[in-house]
Amino acid sequence: MRSNRLILTMVTLLVSALALTSTTMAQTTPQGDAAPTADNAVLLTVFFKHDQSRPLHELNTQLEKQGFYKAFPPPGVEVLSWYVMMGIGQVITLRLPASRLREVNRVIEDTAWGPYRTEFHPTYDYKAVGVAQHEKAAGN
């Protein structure tokens, strides 16, 4: 229950941040060459949960037919990690400008749905904080 509240809060904050970045952004098309910077970048972890009722070759054939391999990730969207999680599917963390969030979503909707069910999780890098806390607790 607490994790659901945390996720809901994170999503609400992300949506609020996106809405406040610019009132004109909703009226314009995101620029395909926009680069993530410290003041506009978001991390997005995407779970691609594969359809376990179908063999892998069928899923890959459908992904190819739908253009997934050509379209994802869109040019200029940085892939920070891309793992296979056995029994689940694929887990990918992307770094992108907030203005391109809709574009990434549309690419996934148009090319990944069918073989995959998707989940999206706003993410942030906590490694430096976690390591520092560990070192402080260990007396280093």
Secondary structure by P-SEA (a helix, b strand, c coil): caaaaaaaaaaaaaaaaaaacccccccccccccccccccbbbbbbbbbcccccccaaaaaaaaaaaccccccccccccccbbbbcccccbbbbbbbcccaaaaaaaaaaaccccccbbbbbbcccaaaaaaaaaaaaacc
